[in-house]
Amino acid sequence: MIPELGHFSAFLGLMSAVGIALFGIFGANQNRSSWVDMSIRLTKVQVAVLALSFLLLILAFLDDDFSVLYVANNSNTALPWYYKVSGVWGAHEGSFLLWTLVTAVWTVLVATRARHIPLKLHGYVLGTLGVLSFMFLAFLIFSSNPFERLVPNVPIQGADLNPVLQDIGQIIHPPMLYIGYVGFGVTFAFGIAALVTGKIDSAWARWVRPWVNVAWLFLTIGIVLGSWWAYYELGWGGWWFWDPVENASFMPWLAGTALIHSLAATEKRGAFKNWTILLTLLTFTLVLMGAFLVRSGVLSSVHAFAVDPQRGLILLTIFVLVAGGSLVLYAFRAHSLNTQVQYWGVSRELLLLINNALLVIAVFTILLGTLYPLGHEWFVGGTERLSVGEPYFNAMFVPIMLLLSFALAIAPISRWKHTPKKLVVNALILLGGSAVVALLLPWILADGVHLGVSCAVALAIWIFVTHAIACYRQRKALTLGFIGMSVAHVGFAIAVIGVAVTSVYTESKDARLKIGESLEVSGTKYELVEVQPTEAQNYIGERARFDFDVQRSLFPERRYYSIREHITYEAAIAPGIFKDRYITFAGPMENDTWGVEIQDKPFQRWIWFGAVVAGLAALIAMLDKRYRRLSQRNLETKYSE
């Protein structure tokens, strides 16, 4: 009965989505506030019934109800309860139910927290979100039902959750990503509403910015958690692999970053209106493309959901309808958004334009590397597979980011319309000083200079210095918006240092050791002291002990999950501000030896710390009282027809 009630609740969510769309769109079109109010009330109904549906699926997992096909495929009686809960979003059907619930939550937040915006805009935004919700729920109910019964042949035992997903990181990582992904659906809806009404100005930009910031913040957290999880769980010691599914989350993040900057110009100067609207559409289009790539089965990845091609075709149809429809609307309505804003020389407008261009180029560079192997395979009829990996992405992406770093360093000293030449010259002098420091530091600390690392560190130091000077000069008139910008750019600089240093100076050694033997890495000896059997609720394995330094030990493991017949390698990590010690234990080899890989990874934590700092900057910017004060002004008269 519980699965049927869950399925019925999802169907009620579908019906609510129809009402949200119809009452929102026609209420805005006819300027009927009562219809828009009905759309608002239906958002509350929708979030309630979808929350119930989601809770019922959780209950089916906790009760080990293997009569439900999805539970039987992704759970087991021996699975700890918290992994049973995370198993709800551990595969395609349940994760898409979570996607629809997150969509409903975002929709009800827009319905209740954006009542101050003009009626027409509010109605069209809700209507657009209702249409998106309808498509997602229709796909869920008719093609990806998580409540499908497995009768009459109900198994006694479930197939277990994928062992690599049995980790704390995977409990948090997917929900954060989905909140970020669907959040950009809100900005998409604001973009569609602006195109329909033909009106976009500083007020519109102020209304959109908080939603963009929240979505970007959660997507940043989700990507950071995914990188951290891959680092310690997969046992490779890498933090980013340019995996197609990783790219599918990174591209919307880059486009969203461009959108944040473009909104600044639209709000302050009324500039880049076409850019801003196009980026609202592009960002969510990339989200939908990512959903298709992850869930269609066209990609092979540790992150991908293996589903049948029929579902992939439906997702492709949704992508084409949303992307194609929005771009057609943009083509017909973009001319009404043209603006004439004058600026010359090194101005803030020019730097924001360069920023947008570089980020969009980065998006399409990654898109090309991700989709080219699929296009090649289709062209040759599936007889040959091609892989585009790290050499391509690093060669194309790194120079773009270095150019972006250059623009970020000048940003805080730039001015709207025109920046005095003296300020630019002073900034370039600071670059020279930063370059000297960046060349001396590696020579002193590492007894050698790597040109690429020195270049990255010089740009990062330059970003630090220019932003510190700008904040000091404006100390009596600092706003949270300016502080947020500065913190975000400094976070980027911290991550740049981490990426450059750990990519070049990581030392790694593989060996086969007997008990009592040691391996030296970066001047530190690691001794294999013992290997003991280990056992938990749903796996068995071996646990090694490595001693290093004075009275310090690490305990990597190799685990075997018997139900799935799957082996995982649990790395042991000694984290540090300036260095990680990383050991992977591969298990028994011939001649009583044990396979081991030991890595010394300098500045590894700086990557994630920088990303988290940049993410928190979005929160700081949202706390700026100016946006709340200005967004509360009643501009109904201005936007009425």
KOLKE-496150 format. One line per 5 residues: their letters; for each residue x, y, z of C-alpha. Coordinates in steps of 0.001 Angstrom, whole numbers, plus 524288, in hexadecimal, padded with zeros to 5 digits. Layout:
<atoms>
A = X Y Z ~ ...
</atoms>
This chain:
<atoms>
MIPEL = 80000 80000 80000 ~ 80B30 8095F 8030D ~ 810F3 808CD 7F52F ~ 80397 80B36 7EF27 ~ 8015A 816D2 7F817
GHFSA = 80ECA 81C27 7F477 ~ 80BDB 81AB2 7E600 ~ 7FE89 8213D 7E7AC ~ 804D1 82C85 7EF05 ~ 80E37 82E8F 7E3C2
FLGLM = 80296 82EAD 7DA77 ~ 7FC22 8392D 7E2D8 ~ 808CC 840D1 7E183 ~ 80773 83F93 7D2C0 ~ 7F994 844E7 7D31D
SAVGI = 7FE08 84FFE 7DBDA ~ 80892 85360 7D1F9 ~ 7FE37 85496 7C764 ~ 7F6AA 85E18 7CFDC ~ 802CF 865EC 7D36E
ALFGI = 8062A 8676B 7C50E ~ 7F884 86AEA 7C04C ~ 7F4AB 87430 7CB38 ~ 80211 87A97 7CB2D ~ 80308 87CFC 7BC91
FGANQ = 7F4D8 880D0 7BA06 ~ 7F441 888A9 7C695 ~ 7FFF2 890A1 7C204 ~ 7FAB4 891C7 7B433 ~ 7ED53 89674 7B8B7
NRSSW = 7F2C8 89E3D 7C435 ~ 7EA3E 8965F 7CD95 ~ 7F002 89662 7DB39 ~ 7E63E 88C1D 7DFFF ~ 7EB50 88269 7D5EA
VDMSI = 7F96D 884EB 7D9AF ~ 7F56D 88321 7E7F0 ~ 7EFA5 875F8 7E44C ~ 7FC9B 8724D 7DE01 ~ 80361 87608 7EABE
RLTKV = 7FA2F 86D80 7F2BC ~ 7FC6F 86203 7E9AF ~ 80B27 862F4 7EBB9 ~ 808B3 85FF6 7FA16 ~ 80055 85447 7F684
QVAVL = 80AA5 84F4B 7ED39 ~ 815E7 85010 7F6E0 ~ 80D93 8492B 80138 ~ 809A5 83D92 7F8B5 ~ 81747 83BD4 7F2FF
ALSFL = 81D50 83C5F 80094 ~ 813C1 831B6 8048F ~ 81773 829A0 7F8A8 ~ 825D9 82B05 7FBD4 ~ 823E3 8277A 80A2A
LLILA = 81C30 81B62 80643 ~ 82765 816DF 7FD9B ~ 830B9 818CF 80914 ~ 8278D 810AD 8116B ~ 82795 805CA 80732
FLDDD = 8367E 8057F 807F3 ~ 836B6 80560 816C8 ~ 82C9F 7FA5D 81700 ~ 83482 7F23F 80D18 ~ 82893 7F17A 8044D
FSVLY = 82EA1 7E982 7F94E ~ 82180 7E89E 7F28A ~ 82533 7F613 7ED47 ~ 82E89 7F410 7E1DB ~ 83683 80042 7E4C3
VANNS = 83882 7FC3F 7F2FC ~ 83C2E 7EE5C 7EF12 ~ 84678 7F37F 7E58F ~ 84C99 7FD67 7EECA ~ 84B8C 7F87F 7FCBA
NTALP = 84E04 7ECD3 80580 ~ 84A67 7E872 81322 ~ 858AD 7E98F 81750 ~ 859C9 7F794 81285 ~ 85B09 80199 81DA2
WYYKV = 84EC6 809E0 81F32 ~ 8554E 81689 81AF1 ~ 8599E 81050 80E29 ~ 84BD2 80B56 80C48 ~ 84755 8197A 80CF9
SGVWG = 851D6 81E1A 80383 ~ 84E90 81274 7FAE6 ~ 841EA 8199A 7F7C6 ~ 849DE 8229C 7EEF3 ~ 85471 818A1 7EBEA
AHEGS = 84F13 81521 7DE70 ~ 846F3 81B08 7D3A7 ~ 838B7 819E9 7D7E0 ~ 83A40 81E60 7E5F5 ~ 843C2 82923 7E2A5
FLLWT = 83A44 82E91 7D8AC ~ 82F6E 82E6C 7E2D9 ~ 8389F 836A8 7EB37 ~ 83AB4 83F7B 7DF58 ~ 82BFD 841BF 7DE26
LVTAV = 82AC9 84455 7ECC5 ~ 835C6 84E59 7EC3B ~ 82EE5 854B3 7E098 ~ 82280 855A7 7E8AA ~ 829E4 85BA7 7F425
WTVLV = 8301F 865F9 7EB67 ~ 822D4 868DD 7E551 ~ 81C06 86AEB 7F259 ~ 82739 873AF 7F6CB ~ 825B1 87C1A 7EAA9
ATRAR = 816F6 87C3B 7ECBC ~ 817BB 880BF 7FADB ~ 8246C 8888C 7FB59 ~ 822E7 89049 7EEB9 ~ 81553 8961C 7F0C1
HIPLK = 81B12 8A3D0 7F025 ~ 81E76 8A29E 7E1C0 ~ 814A3 8A711 7D760 ~ 808DE 89E56 7D50C ~ 80BE2 89B5C 7C6E3
LHGYV = 819EF 897BC 7C9B4 ~ 8161B 88F63 7D55E ~ 80B9F 88840 7CDAE ~ 8145E 88525 7C220 ~ 81F5E 8808D 7CB1D
LGTLG = 8161E 87756 7D254 ~ 81018 872D0 7C59B ~ 81D61 86F81 7BFEA ~ 82138 867FD 7CC20 ~ 81433 860D8 7CB58
VLSFM = 8170C 85CA9 7BD61 ~ 82485 857B5 7C135 ~ 81EE2 85081 7CCDE ~ 8147E 84A43 7C449 ~ 81E98 84507 7BACB
FLAFL = 82733 83FB0 7C5AE ~ 81BD3 83924 7CCB2 ~ 81635 83370 7C03E ~ 82374 82D6A 7BD4E ~ 82442 8282D 7CB3A
IFSSN = 8169D 82257 7CBE4 ~ 8157F 81C75 7BE67 ~ 8239E 818B0 7BBB4 ~ 82B43 81825 7C86A ~ 821B5 813D3 7D2DD
PFERL = 82932 81141 7DF9D ~ 81D4E 80A59 7E55F ~ 81C2C 7FFAE 7DB12 ~ 8187F 7F2BC 7E145 ~ 82079 7E64F 7DFB1
VPNVP = 815AF 7DC42 7E0CB ~ 81311 7D114 7E1F7 ~ 8218B 7CD56 7E26F ~ 825BB 7D565 7EE34 ~ 83407 7D2C2 7F1D1
IQGAD = 837A8 7CF68 7FFC2 ~ 843CF 7D7EA 7FF0B ~ 84715 7E47C 7F7DA ~ 8525C 7E6AA 7EE59 ~ 858C0 7F0CC 7F75F
LNPVL = 85C8C 7FEE3 7F4E6 ~ 86847 80122 7EC27 ~ 873D1 80006 7F5AF ~ 87A86 80C70 7F0EA ~ 86E31 813D5 7F4A9
QDIGQ = 86E8B 80EA1 80292 ~ 87560 81A9D 807A2 ~ 87203 826EB 80F3C ~ 875D5 82F4D 803A0 ~ 86B54 8290F 7FB40
IIHPP = 86117 82BB6 80598 ~ 8632A 83A62 80410 ~ 868E6 83C30 7F666 ~ 85D10 83919 7ED95 ~ 85315 84174 7F509
MLYIG = 85C56 84D19 7F48E ~ 85E0E 84B67 7E5EC ~ 84F7E 84A5A 7E388 ~ 84C96 85691 7EB80 ~ 8567E 85DC1 7E321
YVGFG = 851E2 857F4 7D650 ~ 8437E 85AB8 7D86B ~ 84685 86809 7DE32 ~ 84B34 86C27 7D0DA ~ 83DB4 86831 7CC16
VTFAF = 838BC 873D5 7D3F4 ~ 841F7 87D1A 7CCDD ~ 83DBA 876BE 7C016 ~ 82F97 879CA 7C39D ~ 83320 887F7 7C68F
GIAAL = 839DF 888A8 7B94E ~ 82DF8 88345 7B240 ~ 82519 88CC9 7B98F ~ 82DE5 8982B 7B5B6 ~ 82D69 8941C 7A76F
VTGKI = 81E92 892D7 7A7B1 ~ 81C7A 8A009 7AE33 ~ 827A2 8A65A 7A6AA ~ 82BED 8ADA9 7B2BE ~ 838E9 8AC18 7B9AE
DSAWA = 83FD4 8B670 7C1BA ~ 8473D 8B854 7CE70 ~ 83B72 8B46B 7D69A ~ 83A26 8A787 7CF3A ~ 848A0 8A4ED 7D136
RWVRP = 84763 8A759 7DFDB ~ 83C12 89DC1 7E0A4 ~ 8438F 8932F 7D96C ~ 850DC 89479 7E00B ~ 84D50 88E14 7ED19
WVNVA = 847CD 88222 7E627 ~ 853EC 88112 7DDAB ~ 85CCB 8825B 7E97A ~ 855C7 877AD 7F119 ~ 855BF 86E4C 7E58D
WLFLT = 86416 870F9 7E2CD ~ 86787 86F1C 7F12C ~ 8611E 861B7 7F1EA ~ 866BD 85D55 7E4E7 ~ 8743C 8617E 7E99F
IGIVL = 87288 859A5 7F61D ~ 86DBA 84DEE 7EE53 ~ 8795A 84E23 7E50F ~ 88303 84FCC 7F047 ~ 87CED 8444D 7F792
GSWWA = 87D81 83C09 7EB3C ~ 88BD3 83F43 7E935 ~ 88EE8 83C59 7F778 ~ 88770 82F77 7F6C1 ~ 88E96 82B28 7EA7C
YYELG = 89B97 82EB8 7F0DA ~ 89A61 82603 7FCB3 ~ 89075 81BB8 7F883 ~ 894CE 8175A 7EB0A ~ 8A2BE 81515 7EF8E
WGGWW = 8A95C 81C0C 7E439 ~ 8ADD5 82806 7EB96 ~ 8A86A 83115 7E135 ~ 89EE4 83C20 7E3D0 ~ 89A22 83E95 7D5D6
FWDPV = 89A96 83537 7CA52 ~ 89374 83CB8 7BF98 ~ 889A0 831B3 7C000 ~ 87E03 834B9 7B6F3 ~ 874A6 834C8 7C26B
ENASF = 87D8E 83DDE 7CA1E ~ 87DB7 846A3 7BE36 ~ 86EDE 84631 7BDDC ~ 86E85 84CE6 7CB30 ~ 879FE 855F9 7C895
MPWLA = 8745E 85C27 7BC46 ~ 86813 861AC 7C2EE ~ 870C6 86690 7CDE6 ~ 8793D 86E28 7C44A ~ 86D56 8739F 7BD44
GTALI = 86743 8772A 7CA6F ~ 873C9 87E35 7CE2D ~ 872E3 88620 7C1A8 ~ 8649F 88906 7C4BD ~ 86814 88E76 7D236
HSLAA = 871CA 897E4 7CC09 ~ 868B6 89BA0 7C0F5 ~ 85DCD 89ECB 7CA99 ~ 86700 8A856 7D15F ~ 8685A 8B02D 7C4CF
TEKRG = 859C2 8AF7F 7C218 ~ 85679 8B45D 7CFA3 ~ 860A3 8BF24 7D0C0 ~ 860F7 8C425 7C2C9 ~ 85582 8BE03 7BBA1
AFKNW = 85FAE 8B762 7B2FD ~ 860C6 8A9B9 7AD34 ~ 8521E 8A70F 7AD9E ~ 852E9 89DA0 7A24A ~ 85EAA 896F1 7A884
TILLT = 8577F 89591 7B561 ~ 84B15 88FD4 7AFA6 ~ 852B7 88692 7A6ED ~ 85AA4 881D9 7B29D ~ 84E45 87F03 7BA7E
LLTFT = 849FF 8764D 7AF43 ~ 85752 87050 7ACA0 ~ 859FE 86CA7 7BAC5 ~ 84D91 864BC 7BC82 ~ 84EC8 85F0B 7AEDE
LVLMG = 85C02 859B2 7B2FC ~ 85599 85416 7BF30 ~ 84BE6 84CAE 7B6BF ~ 856B9 84836 7ADAD ~ 85DF4 842F3 7B979
AFLVR = 851CB 83BB1 7BDE3 ~ 850C9 8357B 7B070 ~ 85F27 83188 7B03A ~ 85EA8 82BC4 7BDF5 ~ 851C3 82497 7BC89
SGVLS = 8512F 82085 7AE47 ~ 85B93 815E4 7AE94 ~ 8638D 81C6D 7A3C7 ~ 86F0A 81E66 7AD17 ~ 87703 814B4 7B4D6
SVHAF = 87A95 81A9B 7C1F4 ~ 87B65 81714 7D047 ~ 871FF 8227D 7D262 ~ 8680E 81F02 7C7D1 ~ 85AEA 8185A 7C975
AVDPQ = 859CF 80CA4 7C065 ~ 84C37 80DC1 7BA72 ~ 84600 8092B 7ADE4 ~ 8467A 810F3 7A120 ~ 837B5 81325 7A134
RGLIL = 838E4 81B76 7AD5F ~ 8444B 82279 7A730 ~ 83BD0 825B6 79B75 ~ 83161 82BA9 7A43E ~ 83B8A 833CC 7AB57
LTIFV = 84101 8381F 79E48 ~ 83355 83C4D 79A42 ~ 831E3 84466 7A6B9 ~ 83F2A 84A7F 7A42D ~ 83BBE 84DEE 7961A
LVAGG = 82E87 853A3 799EF ~ 833F5 85C10 7A4DC ~ 84084 8603A 79E1E ~ 83A80 861D5 790A9 ~ 82E4C 868C7 7957B
SLVLY = 835DF 87256 79DEA ~ 83FA2 87577 79326 ~ 834A2 877CA 78954 ~ 82E39 8810A 792FB ~ 83B48 887C8 794F8
AFRAH = 83D25 8894A 7864B ~ 82FE3 89006 784F4 ~ 830A6 89887 7910F ~ 83F03 89BCD 79324 ~ 83E41 8A7F9 78A9A
SLNTQ = 835AC 8AE74 794E4 ~ 840B1 8AD5A 79EE0 ~ 84B0C 8B4F8 7976A ~ 851D8 8BFB2 79F17 ~ 85BB8 8CA31 79BF0
VQYWG = 8656E 8CB31 7A72A ~ 871EB 8D2DA 7A4DD ~ 87EF4 8CE97 7AA72 ~ 88CE2 8CF37 7A5B6 ~ 89AA1 8CB0F 7A931
VSREL = 89CB6 8C1EF 7B4A4 ~ 88F56 8C33B 7BAEB ~ 887E7 8BA1F 7C3D0 ~ 87E3E 8B79F 7B8D8 ~ 88955 8B326 7AFF4
LLLIN = 88EC1 8AA11 7BA70 ~ 88153 8A41F 7BCC0 ~ 87FCF 8A234 7AE1C ~ 88D1A 89B65 7AD8C ~ 8891C 8933C 7B94A
NALLV = 87C8D 88EE3 7B298 ~ 88389 88BC2 7A5F5 ~ 88E31 883B4 7AC9F ~ 88493 87BFF 7B4ED ~ 87BCB 878F7 7A954
IAVFT = 887B2 874F5 7A13F ~ 88B92 86C06 7AC8C ~ 87DE8 86610 7AC8C ~ 87E34 862F5 79E12 ~ 88C38 85DF5 79EFA
ILLGT = 887D9 85419 7A92E ~ 87B75 85132 7A193 ~ 8836D 84E09 7956F ~ 88C68 844DB 79CD5 ~ 880CA 83E30 7A34B
LYPLG = 87841 83C4E 79749 ~ 88292 83A03 78CD2 ~ 884B2 82B97 7906D ~ 875F5 82958 78F8C ~ 87554 82FEE 78251
HEWFV = 880FF 8282C 77D6E ~ 87B0A 81B57 78201 ~ 86E32 81E90 77B51 ~ 87533 82297 76EC9 ~ 87CB3 815B3 76DB9
GGTER = 870B1 80DC4 7710D ~ 874DD 809C4 77EB7 ~ 8807D 801DB 779DC ~ 88AB9 80A6B 78057 ~ 88B40 81177 78D60
LSVGE = 89321 81DC3 78F8D ~ 89727 823C6 79C82 ~ 89A29 8321C 79EC4 ~ 8A169 83362 7AB90 ~ 8A9CA 83BD0 7B439
PYFNA = 8B3CF 84069 7AA0C ~ 8A955 846F0 7A1B4 ~ 8A1F2 84D16 7AD0D ~ 8AE1E 8521E 7B3DB ~ 8B3DC 8578B 7A74E
MFVPI = 8A740 85ED1 7A406 ~ 8A1BA 86252 7B153 ~ 8ADC8 866C3 7B8DB ~ 8B15F 87237 7AFB7 ~ 8A34A 87709 7B062
MLLLS = 8A3BB 876FF 7BF3C ~ 8B0B7 87E43 7BF43 ~ 8AACE 888EB 7B6C0 ~ 89F19 88938 7BFD6 ~ 8A847 88ACE 7CB7D
FALAI = 8AE41 896AB 7C4D8 ~ 8A0CD 89CEF 7C36F ~ 89D1B 899A9 7D181 ~ 8A94D 8A04F 7D6C9 ~ 8A5EA 8AD22 7D01A
APISR = 89766 8AC66 7D379 ~ 897C0 8B2CD 7E103 ~ 89F5C 8BEAD 7DC66 ~ 89726 8C09E 7D02C ~ 88C7C 8CADB 7CF0C
WKHTP = 87FA8 8CB7B 7C7AE ~ 8808C 8D234 7BA5E ~ 88F36 8D4CD 7BB22 ~ 89A9B 8D162 7C401 ~ 8A56B 8DB90 7C5BF
KKLVV = 8B235 8D77D 7BF79 ~ 8B995 8D954 7CC47 ~ 8B1BB 8CEAD 7D304 ~ 8B49A 8C50F 7C817 ~ 8C32C 8C830 7C846
NALIL = 8C3B0 8C662 7D70A ~ 8BCED 8B946 7D5A9 ~ 8C6DF 8B4D7 7CB80 ~ 8D1ED 8B8CE 7D4AC ~ 8CBCC 8B01B 7DF07
LGGSA = 8CBA6 8A519 7D512 ~ 8DA5F 8A6A4 7D36F ~ 8DC61 8A5B4 7E213 ~ 8D389 899C9 7E2C4 ~ 8DB50 89333 7D7FF
VVALL = 8E81B 89541 7DF6D ~ 8E246 88F35 7EBB3 ~ 8DC94 883D0 7E3EE ~ 8E9E1 880F3 7DDDB ~ 8F144 881BF 7EAC2
LPWIL = 8E80D 8795E 7F2F3 ~ 8E98D 86C99 7EB4B ~ 8F821 86EB0 7EA48 ~ 8F938 87060 7F909 ~ 8EF69 865F8 7FD42
ADGVH = 8F0B6 85BBA 7F289 ~ 8FE6E 85E7D 7ED9D ~ 8F96E 86025 7DFCF ~ 8F07E 86880 7D788 ~ 8E535 863CC 7CF35
LGVSC = 8E0FC 86E6F 7C5D1 ~ 8D2AE 86A51 7C57B ~ 8D182 869DF 7D447 ~ 8D874 876F0 7D5A9 ~ 8CF43 87D20 7CBCB
AVALA = 8C333 87801 7D2F3 ~ 8C858 87C06 7E050 ~ 8CC0C 88995 7DB45 ~ 8BE4F 88BE1 7D633 ~ 8B87F 886C3 7E2E8
IWIFV = 8C10A 88FC3 7EB28 ~ 8BD74 89B07 7E230 ~ 8AF06 8983F 7E485 ~ 8B15A 89816 7F344 ~ 8B8A3 8A4F1 7F337
THAIA = 8AFAA 8ACBD 7EA38 ~ 8A38A 8A88A 7F1B3 ~ 8A9D1 8AB70 7FEE8 ~ 8ADB2 8B90F 7FA4D ~ 8A026 8BB92 7F4A0
CYRQR = 8997D 8B776 80149 ~ 8A2A8 8C013 80943 ~ 8A02F 8CBEF 800BA ~ 89177 8CA08 801B6 ~ 891A2 8C630 81019
KALTL = 88883 8D157 813EF ~ 87E9F 8CE1B 80967 ~ 87FCE 8BF63 80832 ~ 87377 8B814 8047F ~ 870DD 8A99E 8063D
GFIGM = 86F7B 8A8B7 7F78A ~ 87D5A 8AD9A 7F568 ~ 88274 8A4FF 80078 ~ 87BA4 89946 7FA65 ~ 881F5 89C0A 7ED3E
SVAHV = 88F57 89D4B 7F392 ~ 88DC4 890D5 7FB8A ~ 8896F 8893E 7EF7E ~ 89530 88DBA 7E7A6 ~ 89E82 88ACF 7F2E6
GFAIA = 8987B 87D40 7F421 ~ 89B0C 87B39 7E5B2 ~ 8A93A 87F5D 7E7BA ~ 8AAE3 875C8 7F306 ~ 8A593 86AC9 7EA90
VIGVA = 8AEB7 86EB3 7DF6C ~ 8BA7D 86D45 7E862 ~ 8B5AC 85FFC 7ECFE ~ 8B346 85B00 7DF3F ~ 8C075 85FB6 7DA25
VTSVY = 8C8BB 85ABA 7E56C ~ 8C252 84D72 7E778 ~ 8C1DD 84A9F 7D8D6 ~ 8D077 84CBB 7D71C ~ 8D6BF 8492A 7E410
TESKD = 8CF04 83CF6 7E7DC ~ 8D80A 83150 7E9AF ~ 8D2AE 82387 7E85C ~ 8D8D2 81614 7E9D1 ~ 8D376 8084C 7E7EE
ARLKI = 8D986 7FCA9 7EEBA ~ 8D777 7EEBE 7F35C ~ 8DB53 7EDEA 8018F ~ 8DCBD 7E2E6 80B45 ~ 8D933 7E4DC 81972
GESLE = 8E41A 7ECDE 81FA7 ~ 8E8CD 7F2F7 812E4 ~ 8E7F3 80180 81033 ~ 8E6D9 80AE9 804E3 ~ 8EC62 818A8 804A3
VSGTK = 8E49A 823A1 7FE44 ~ 8E8E9 831F3 7FEC9 ~ 8F285 82F0A 8099D ~ 8E8C3 827E0 8124A ~ 8E99D 81935 814E2
YELVE = 8DCDB 8119F 81597 ~ 8DE0B 80430 81BFC ~ 8D3EA 7F97F 819C5 ~ 8D24B 7F4B1 827BF ~ 8C6F9 7EB28 82697
VQPTE = 8BB14 7E6FD 81EDB ~ 8AEEF 7E2B2 8265F ~ 8A1C3 7DD8A 821BF ~ 8966B 7E6E4 8238F ~ 887D2 7E4E9 82315
AQNYI = 87BB9 7ED85 82397 ~ 86D35 7EBDC 821FE ~ 86DA0 7E989 81355 ~ 87BD4 7E776 80F4F ~ 88886 7E0A1 812D4
GERAR = 8965E 7E4EB 80FB0 ~ 8A466 7E75A 813B4 ~ 8A960 7F2E6 81B80 ~ 8B7AC 7F6B9 81AA6 ~ 8BF7C 7FECA 82437
FDFDV = 8CA40 807E4 81F85 ~ 8D2F1 80F0F 82936 ~ 8DA01 81B9D 8257B ~ 8E078 8272F 82C1F ~ 8DFF2 825A5 83ADD
QRSLF = 8D441 81E3B 8405C ~ 8CB9B 820E6 83496 ~ 8C409 8165C 82D75 ~ 8BAD3 814FC 821F1 ~ 8B127 809DF 81FC2
PERRY = 8AD02 807C8 81191 ~ 8A36C 7FCD6 80E72 ~ 89F37 7F3EF 80397 ~ 890E8 7EFFD 804C6 ~ 8890B 7E536 7FE66
YSIRE = 87A3F 7E671 7FD55 ~ 87585 7D885 7FB4E ~ 867B6 7DB73 7F693 ~ 86C42 7E3EB 7EB45 ~ 87953 7DCCB 7EA57
HITYE = 87FF8 7E9F0 7EA26 ~ 88D27 7EE4B 7EF8B ~ 88FDF 7FC13 7F447 ~ 89C9A 8025D 7F896 ~ 89B38 80B61 80446
AAIAP = 8A6AA 814BA 8043F ~ 8ACE0 81928 81107 ~ 8B002 827A0 81141 ~ 8B7C2 82FF4 81AB1 ~ 8B27E 83D88 81730
GIFKD = 8BA25 849F3 81915 ~ 8B994 8584D 81590 ~ 8C582 8571F 80CCE ~ 8C608 84892 809E2 ~ 8BDC8 83C35 8094F
RYITF = 8C3AF 82EAC 80B72 ~ 8BB84 82517 80398 ~ 8BC74 81635 803ED ~ 8B4C2 80C82 7FBB2 ~ 8B52E 7FE27 7FF72
AGPME = 8B35C 7F4DB 7F3F0 ~ 8B340 7E818 7FB7B ~ 8BB51 7DB89 7FA8E ~ 8C4EF 7D8FF 7EF8E ~ 8CE27 7CDA2 7ECC7
NDTWG = 8D956 7C99A 7F5DE ~ 8D288 7CE66 80242 ~ 8D2C7 7DC81 7FDCE ~ 8C836 7E6DD 7FE44 ~ 8C581 7F0FD 7F3D3
VEIQD = 8C639 7FF23 7F81D ~ 8C680 80CBE 7F246 ~ 8CB3B 81845 7FA5E ~ 8C99D 8265B 7F614 ~ 8CEA6 83319 7FB81
KPFQR = 8C53B 83DD3 7F745 ~ 8C91C 84BD4 7FAB7 ~ 8BEB7 8566C 7FBD8 ~ 8B3CE 84CCB 7F8A2 ~ 8AA55 852A5 80281
WIWFG = 8ABF2 86033 7FCAB ~ 8A3BA 85C16 7F106 ~ 897B6 85909 7F925 ~ 89A19 863E6 802EF ~ 89ABE 86DD6 7F7E7
AVVAG = 88E48 8688E 7F1D3 ~ 88724 86907 7FEE2 ~ 88BC8 876FE 80128 ~ 886CA 87AD3 7F3AC ~ 879D8 8742F 7F68D
LAALI = 87838 87B48 80381 ~ 87A28 88806 7FC35 ~ 86CD4 885F6 7F603 ~ 866FB 88543 803AC ~ 86DEF 891C9 807AA
AMLDK = 868C2 898DB 7FBAA ~ 85ADE 89455 7FE81 ~ 85B88 89AA1 80C00 ~ 85D8D 8A81A 80601 ~ 85213 8B024 80B00
RYRRL = 85217 8B896 7FECC ~ 84C55 8AD9D 7F6A6 ~ 841A6 8AA9E 80073 ~ 83E4E 8B900 801FF ~ 83E1F 8BC0D 7F385
SQRNL = 8371B 8AF80 7EFB2 ~ 82BEF 8B2BE 7F911 ~ 82876 8BF40 7F1EF ~ 81B3F 8BEC6 7EB94 ~ 81E07 8BF78 7DD09
ETKYS = 810C6 8BA61 7D8B5 ~ 80D7E 8C731 7D214 ~ 81A31 8C739 7CA93 ~ 817D0 8B97A 7C54C ~ 80948 8BA97 7C2AD
E = 80536 8BBB7 7B4C7
</atoms>
